[in-house]
Amino acid sequence: MERMLKHPEHKSDDKTTLAKSSLVTYFALVPDPRVDRRKDHDLLDILVIAVCTLLCGGETFNDMEDFGNAKIDWFKTFLKLRNGIASHDTFNRVFAALKPKEFLDCFLRWTQSLREVVAQEIVALDGKALRRALNKDQSIKYVVSAWAESNGLVLGQLKVADKSNEITAVPELLRVLDLSGCIVTIDAMGCQKKIAKEIIESDADYVLALKGNQETVHEEVKAFLDQALAQTQVEPPPGAKLPKAAARLAFLETVEKDHGRFEIRRFYQSAELDWFADLEKWEGLKSVGMVESVREIGGKSTTERRYFLSSLSLGVETFARAVRSHWGVENKLHWVMDVCFREDQSRARAGFAAENLATLRRLALNLLKREKTKRRGIRGKQLNAGWDHAYLLRLLGI
């Protein structure tokens, strides 16, 4: 049975209708940057073929052209294809010209329609390099993504010119996301007073990693928690009490064994902040935390301590869940982008192509993550999408 997708002339602003619609309905709302005389191929057709290529394991603009031609008869059952399949140069020009903020708006609106409300969901913000999407005289570009751990979705992403500019991108990304009731985690680069304030104003909480970029604060928090922990490990004299900071230091330990690796993680949290001179400068600050990781691999043992600022009230289980969940952005997003979508190998760099392709990859990942009928990993689902048209349509929500 033939289906014909709605094209831009059928645009609707009815949010109730949109919330129940597939990604392709949101694609129809993306403004076309081309002048009318250059529109030999409809933008909706180009976007649908592009995302289908990624869903089936393709990567490049050449792949999009070849994939479209290989499946042209199938695509004709639901796309217009007024002039057949676009060339790889056309795919390149379109993605280079698409305005990233307008494409991101499509991403945000569609993802929000999928997202389920989870109390205190962990949303991890982290940057990733686009290592080959540059010319010889350019620095490496970075994409800052927001990963919702419980939903298993990328909520949004922004490109920045270099690693240091993550600081400016994070507030911008925070402003466009619905973070009410969430716990936002960010690595040390994002441990900034301005970012803490943005998160609190978003009706969310934060757990911010501390390192050298906040050297004074890091040393103060380290000294306080190290001392409090040391005091808990010394038996007080008869009749004496533990110091207040030590007595009120919350503690949780986890143990993991995996493929020859043995790791103990000890989580500590304190809400005793009278000693902290900058308390009023950090919006919403309610606690500080430490994670001590003891790893044994191949008979060798290493110990590492990391320190955090948080707006969470005392509750070490929640603090530990936030810290552990932040690592998911590396394993469940960045690793997948490089292994399954080969993002590190992408050479697309004209105009806005690198940023828009990064958005499209994350859209494709969300489509693959939300599909639950195939009990396969991302790569297995991509293979099935390439083999089975019905499954590919299911991924698209058509």
VEXDREN-2710 file (C-alpha; in Angstrom, 1 decimal):
% VEXDREN-2710
k/r/px/py/pz
1/MET/0.0/0.0/0.0
2/GLU/1.4/3.4/-1.0
3/ARG/1.9/6.2/1.6
4/MET/2.6/9.8/0.6
5/LEU/4.2/12.0/3.2
6/LYS/3.0/15.5/3.8
7/HIS/5.3/18.1/2.3
8/PRO/5.9/21.6/3.5
9/GLU/2.7/23.0/2.1
10/HIS/0.9/20.9/4.6
11/LYS/2.6/22.4/7.6
12/SER/0.7/22.5/10.9
13/ASP/1.4/24.4/14.1
14/ASP/-1.0/22.2/16.1
15/LYS/1.2/21.0/18.9
16/THR/-1.3/18.4/20.0
17/THR/-1.2/16.8/16.5
18/LEU/2.6/17.2/16.3
19/ALA/3.1/15.4/19.6
20/LYS/1.6/12.3/18.1
21/SER/3.5/12.6/14.8
22/SER/6.6/10.9/13.4
23/LEU/9.9/12.6/12.9
24/VAL/9.1/13.2/9.2
25/THR/6.2/15.5/10.2
26/TYR/8.7/17.6/12.1
27/PHE/11.1/17.5/9.1
28/ALA/8.3/19.2/7.0
29/LEU/8.5/22.2/9.4
30/VAL/12.2/22.9/8.7
31/PRO/12.6/26.0/6.6
32/ASP/14.3/25.4/3.2
33/PRO/17.3/27.7/2.9
34/ARG/17.4/27.5/-0.9
35/VAL/15.8/29.9/-3.4
36/ASP/12.9/28.5/-5.3
37/ARG/14.7/28.3/-8.7
38/ARG/17.2/25.9/-7.1
39/LYS/14.7/23.5/-5.6
40/ASP/14.9/20.6/-7.9
41/HIS/14.5/18.2/-5.0
42/ASP/12.1/18.8/-2.1
43/LEU/13.8/19.4/1.3
44/LEU/11.6/16.7/3.0
45/ASP/12.7/14.1/0.5
46/ILE/16.4/15.0/1.1
47/LEU/16.1/14.9/4.9
48/VAL/14.2/11.6/4.9
49/ILE/16.7/9.8/2.5
50/ALA/19.5/11.2/4.6
51/VAL/18.2/9.9/7.9
52/CYS/17.3/6.6/6.4
53/THR/20.9/6.3/5.1
54/LEU/22.2/6.8/8.7
55/LEU/19.6/4.4/10.1
56/CYS/21.0/1.7/7.8
57/GLY/24.7/2.3/8.5
58/GLY/25.6/4.8/5.8
59/GLU/27.7/7.8/6.6
60/THR/28.5/10.2/3.8
61/PHE/26.7/12.3/1.2
62/ASN/27.8/9.8/-1.4
63/ASP/26.2/7.1/0.7
64/MET/23.0/9.1/0.7
65/GLU/22.9/9.3/-3.1
66/ASP/23.7/5.6/-3.6
67/PHE/21.3/4.5/-0.9
68/GLY/18.5/6.6/-2.5
69/ASN/19.2/5.2/-6.0
70/ALA/19.3/1.6/-4.7
71/LYS/15.9/2.0/-3.0
72/ILE/14.3/4.5/-5.4
73/ASP/11.3/2.3/-6.1
74/TRP/10.6/1.9/-2.4
75/PHE/11.1/5.6/-1.7
76/LYS/8.6/6.5/-4.4
77/THR/5.9/4.8/-2.4
78/PHE/5.9/7.6/0.1
79/LEU/8.1/10.5/-1.2
80/LYS/7.5/12.8/-4.2
81/LEU/10.9/12.5/-5.8
82/ARG/10.0/15.0/-8.5
83/ASN/13.4/14.7/-10.1
84/GLY/14.6/11.4/-8.8
85/ILE/17.3/11.1/-6.2
86/ALA/19.5/14.1/-5.4
87/SER/23.2/14.0/-6.2
88/HIS/25.8/13.8/-3.4
89/ASP/26.7/17.4/-4.2
90/THR/23.1/18.5/-3.6
91/PHE/23.0/16.7/-0.3
92/ASN/26.2/18.5/0.7
93/ARG/24.9/21.9/-0.4
94/VAL/21.6/21.5/1.5
95/PHE/23.2/20.4/4.8
96/ALA/25.8/23.2/4.4
97/ALA/23.1/25.7/3.9
98/LEU/20.5/24.6/6.6
99/LYS/20.4/27.0/9.5
100/PRO/21.6/24.9/12.5
101/LYS/19.2/26.6/15.0
102/GLU/16.2/25.9/12.8
103/PHE/17.3/22.2/12.4
104/LEU/18.0/22.1/16.1
105/ASP/14.5/23.4/16.8
106/CYS/13.1/20.5/14.8
107/PHE/15.3/18.1/16.9
108/LEU/14.1/19.6/20.2
109/ARG/10.4/19.6/19.4
110/TRP/10.4/16.0/18.2
111/THR/12.6/14.7/21.0
112/GLN/10.4/16.5/23.6
113/SER/7.3/14.7/22.1
114/LEU/9.0/11.3/22.9
115/ARG/10.4/12.1/26.3
116/GLU/8.7/10.6/29.3
117/VAL/8.6/12.5/32.6
118/VAL/11.1/10.9/35.1
119/ALA/11.5/12.4/38.5
120/GLN/15.0/13.7/39.1
121/GLU/16.2/12.4/35.7
122/ILE/19.9/12.7/35.2
123/VAL/20.7/14.9/32.2
124/ALA/24.4/14.8/31.4
125/LEU/26.0/17.6/29.3
126/ASP/29.4/16.8/27.7
127/GLY/31.4/17.8/24.7
128/LYS/32.7/15.6/21.9
129/ALA/35.3/16.4/19.2
130/LEU/34.5/16.3/15.4
131/ARG/38.1/15.4/14.7
132/ARG/38.1/15.4/10.9
133/ALA/35.5/18.0/10.1
134/LEU/38.0/20.7/9.5
135/ASN/40.3/22.3/7.0
136/LYS/44.1/22.5/7.5
137/ASP/44.0/26.0/9.0
138/GLN/41.0/25.3/11.4
139/SER/40.9/24.0/15.0
140/ILE/38.9/20.9/16.0
141/LYS/35.2/21.6/16.4
142/TYR/33.2/20.3/19.3
143/VAL/29.6/19.3/19.9
144/VAL/28.1/19.7/23.3
145/SER/25.2/17.2/23.8
146/ALA/22.6/16.7/26.5
147/TRP/22.0/13.0/27.3
148/ALA/18.8/12.0/29.3
149/GLU/19.9/8.8/31.0
150/SER/16.5/7.3/32.0
151/ASN/14.9/8.1/28.6
152/GLY/18.0/7.0/26.7
153/LEU/17.7/10.0/24.4
154/VAL/19.8/12.9/23.2
155/LEU/17.8/15.9/24.2
156/GLY/19.8/18.4/22.1
157/GLN/23.2/19.5/21.0
158/LEU/25.2/22.6/19.9
159/LYS/28.5/23.0/18.0
160/VAL/31.3/25.1/19.4
161/ALA/34.5/26.3/17.8
162/ASP/36.8/24.7/20.2
163/LYS/37.0/22.9/23.6
164/SER/37.3/26.2/25.6
165/ASN/34.0/27.5/24.1
166/GLU/32.0/24.7/25.8
167/ILE/31.6/27.2/28.6
168/THR/29.6/29.5/26.4
169/ALA/27.6/26.7/24.7
170/VAL/26.4/25.1/27.9
171/PRO/24.2/28.1/29.0
172/GLU/22.8/28.4/25.5
173/LEU/21.9/24.7/25.4
174/LEU/20.4/24.9/28.9
175/ARG/18.0/27.7/27.9
176/VAL/16.4/25.7/25.1
177/LEU/15.9/22.4/27.1
178/ASP/13.1/21.5/29.4
179/LEU/15.0/20.6/32.5
180/SER/12.4/21.2/35.2
181/GLY/12.9/18.6/38.0
182/CYS/16.0/17.1/36.5
183/ILE/19.6/16.8/37.9
184/VAL/22.1/18.2/35.4
185/THR/25.6/16.8/35.5
186/ILE/28.6/18.5/33.8
187/ASP/32.3/17.8/33.8
188/ALA/34.9/20.2/35.2
189/MET/34.8/22.5/32.2
190/GLY/31.2/23.4/33.0
191/CYS/31.8/24.1/36.7
192/GLN/31.1/27.8/36.5
193/LYS/29.0/30.1/38.7
194/LYS/27.0/31.3/35.7
195/ILE/26.2/27.8/34.7
196/ALA/25.1/26.8/38.2
197/LYS/22.7/29.9/38.1
198/GLU/21.3/28.9/34.7
199/ILE/20.5/25.4/36.0
200/ILE/18.8/26.6/39.1
201/GLU/16.7/29.1/37.1
202/SER/15.7/26.2/34.9
203/ASP/14.1/24.6/38.0
204/ALA/16.7/21.9/38.0
205/ASP/19.5/20.7/40.3
206/TYR/23.2/20.3/39.5
207/VAL/26.2/18.1/40.2
208/LEU/29.3/19.8/38.9
209/ALA/32.7/18.2/38.8
210/LEU/35.6/20.2/40.2
211/LYS/39.2/20.3/38.8
212/GLY/41.9/22.8/38.1
213/ASN/39.7/25.4/36.3
214/GLN/38.3/26.2/39.8
215/GLU/41.6/25.7/41.5
216/THR/40.9/27.6/44.8
217/VAL/37.5/26.0/45.2
218/HIS/38.8/22.6/44.3
219/GLU/41.5/22.8/46.9
220/GLU/39.1/24.1/49.6
221/VAL/36.6/21.3/48.9
222/LYS/39.3/18.7/48.8
223/ALA/40.8/19.8/52.1
224/PHE/37.5/19.8/53.8
225/LEU/36.3/16.4/52.6
226/ASP/39.7/14.7/53.0
227/GLN/39.9/15.9/56.6
228/ALA/36.3/14.9/57.4
229/LEU/37.0/11.4/55.9
230/ALA/40.3/11.1/57.8
231/GLN/38.4/12.0/61.1
232/THR/35.9/9.2/60.5
233/GLN/38.8/6.7/60.3
234/VAL/40.3/7.6/63.7
235/GLU/38.7/6.4/66.9
236/PRO/37.9/9.4/69.1
237/PRO/39.2/9.4/72.7
238/PRO/36.8/8.0/75.4
239/GLY/33.9/10.4/76.0
240/ALA/34.8/12.5/73.0
241/LYS/32.6/12.9/69.9
242/LEU/33.5/13.0/66.3
243/PRO/33.8/16.5/64.8
244/LYS/30.5/17.6/63.3
245/ALA/31.7/17.4/59.7
246/ALA/32.9/13.8/60.1
247/ALA/29.8/12.7/62.0
248/ARG/27.5/14.1/59.3
249/LEU/29.5/12.8/56.3
250/ALA/27.1/10.6/54.3
251/PHE/28.7/7.4/52.7
252/LEU/27.8/4.8/50.1
253/GLU/30.0/2.0/48.7
254/THR/29.5/0.1/45.5
255/VAL/31.6/-2.9/44.1
256/GLU/31.8/-3.9/40.4
257/LYS/33.6/-6.9/38.8
258/ASP/33.8/-7.0/35.0
259/HIS/36.3/-8.9/32.7
260/GLY/39.2/-8.9/35.1
261/ARG/38.5/-5.5/36.4
262/PHE/37.6/-5.0/40.1
263/GLU/36.4/-1.5/41.2
264/ILE/35.2/-0.1/44.5
265/ARG/33.6/3.3/44.4
266/ARG/33.1/5.1/47.7
267/PHE/30.7/8.1/47.6
268/TYR/30.8/10.8/50.2
269/GLN/28.5/13.8/50.6
270/SER/28.4/16.7/53.1
271/ALA/25.9/19.5/53.6
272/GLU/28.1/21.2/56.2
273/LEU/29.1/24.4/54.3
274/ASP/29.7/27.0/57.0
275/TRP/33.4/26.9/56.2
276/PHE/32.9/27.8/52.5
277/ALA/33.7/31.5/51.9
278/ASP/32.1/31.5/48.4
279/LEU/28.8/29.9/49.4
280/GLU/26.7/32.8/48.4
281/LYS/28.4/33.1/45.0
282/TRP/27.2/29.6/43.9
283/GLU/23.5/29.7/43.3
284/GLY/21.6/27.0/45.1
285/LEU/24.7/25.3/46.5
286/LYS/23.7/22.8/49.2
287/SER/26.3/20.1/49.4
288/VAL/29.8/19.0/48.3
289/GLY/30.8/15.5/47.4
290/MET/33.7/13.2/46.7
291/VAL/34.1/9.9/44.9
292/GLU/37.0/7.6/45.7
293/SER/37.6/5.0/43.0
294/VAL/39.8/2.0/43.8
295/ARG/40.6/-0.1/40.7
296/GLU/42.4/-3.4/40.4
297/ILE/43.4/-4.5/36.9
298/GLY/45.9/-7.2/36.2
299/GLY/47.1/-7.2/39.8
300/LYS/47.8/-3.5/39.9
301/SER/45.7/-1.2/42.1
302/THR/45.1/2.6/41.6
303/THR/43.1/5.1/43.7
304/GLU/41.6/8.3/42.4
305/ARG/39.5/10.9/44.2
306/ARG/37.1/13.4/42.4
307/TYR/35.3/16.3/44.0
308/PHE/31.9/17.9/43.2
309/LEU/29.7/20.9/44.0
310/SER/25.9/20.2/44.1
311/SER/22.6/21.8/44.7
312/LEU/21.3/18.5/46.0
313/SER/20.3/18.2/49.6
314/LEU/22.0/15.5/51.6
315/GLY/21.1/12.2/50.1
316/VAL/24.2/10.2/49.1
317/GLU/22.2/7.6/47.0
318/THR/20.9/10.4/44.7
319/PHE/24.4/12.0/44.5
320/ALA/25.9/8.6/43.6
321/ARG/23.3/7.9/41.0
322/ALA/24.0/11.3/39.4
323/VAL/27.8/10.7/39.2
324/ARG/27.4/7.2/37.9
325/SER/24.8/8.3/35.3
326/HIS/27.1/11.0/33.9
327/TRP/29.5/8.3/32.7
328/GLY/26.6/7.1/30.4
329/VAL/27.2/10.0/28.1
330/GLU/30.6/8.5/27.2
331/ASN/29.5/4.9/26.8
332/LYS/26.0/5.3/25.4
333/LEU/26.4/8.4/23.2
334/HIS/30.0/9.3/22.4
335/TRP/31.2/5.7/21.9
336/VAL/28.1/4.9/19.8
337/MET/28.7/8.0/17.6
338/ASP/32.2/6.9/16.8
339/VAL/31.7/3.1/16.5
340/CYS/28.3/2.9/14.9
341/PHE/28.1/6.2/13.1
342/ARG/31.8/6.8/12.5
343/GLU/31.5/10.4/13.5
344/ASP/35.2/10.8/14.1
345/GLN/35.8/9.9/10.4
346/SER/33.3/12.4/8.9
347/ARG/35.0/15.0/6.6
348/ALA/31.9/17.1/6.0
349/ARG/33.0/20.6/6.7
350/ALA/31.4/23.0/4.2
351/GLY/29.2/25.7/5.7
352/PHE/27.0/24.2/8.5
353/ALA/27.3/20.6/7.2
354/ALA/29.3/19.2/10.2
355/GLU/26.9/20.6/12.7
356/ASN/23.8/19.6/10.9
357/LEU/25.1/16.0/10.3
358/ALA/25.9/15.8/14.0
359/THR/22.3/16.7/14.7
360/LEU/21.1/14.2/12.2
361/ARG/23.2/11.4/13.7
362/ARG/21.7/12.1/17.1
363/LEU/18.2/12.1/15.6
364/ALA/19.0/8.7/14.1
365/LEU/20.3/7.4/17.4
366/ASN/17.1/8.5/19.1
367/LEU/15.1/6.6/16.5
368/LEU/17.1/3.5/17.0
369/LYS/17.1/3.8/20.8
370/ARG/13.3/4.2/21.1
371/GLU/12.5/1.1/18.9
372/LYS/12.1/-1.8/21.3
373/THR/10.8/-4.7/19.1
374/LYS/14.3/-5.8/18.1
375/ARG/16.4/-7.0/21.0
376/ARG/19.7/-5.9/19.3
377/GLY/22.3/-3.3/19.8
378/ILE/22.5/-0.2/17.7
379/ARG/24.6/-1.8/15.0
380/GLY/22.2/-4.8/14.8
381/LYS/19.2/-2.5/14.4
382/GLN/21.0/-0.7/11.6
383/LEU/21.6/-3.9/9.8
384/ASN/17.9/-4.9/10.2
385/ALA/16.8/-1.5/8.9
386/GLY/18.9/-2.0/5.8
387/TRP/17.4/-5.5/5.2
388/ASP/13.8/-4.9/6.1
389/HIS/11.7/-2.0/4.7
390/ALA/8.9/-2.6/7.2
391/TYR/11.4/-2.3/10.0
392/LEU/12.8/0.9/8.5
393/LEU/9.3/2.4/8.3
394/ARG/8.7/1.4/11.9
395/LEU/11.8/3.3/12.9
396/LEU/10.6/6.4/11.0
397/GLY/7.2/6.1/12.6
398/ILE/5.3/6.0/9.3
END
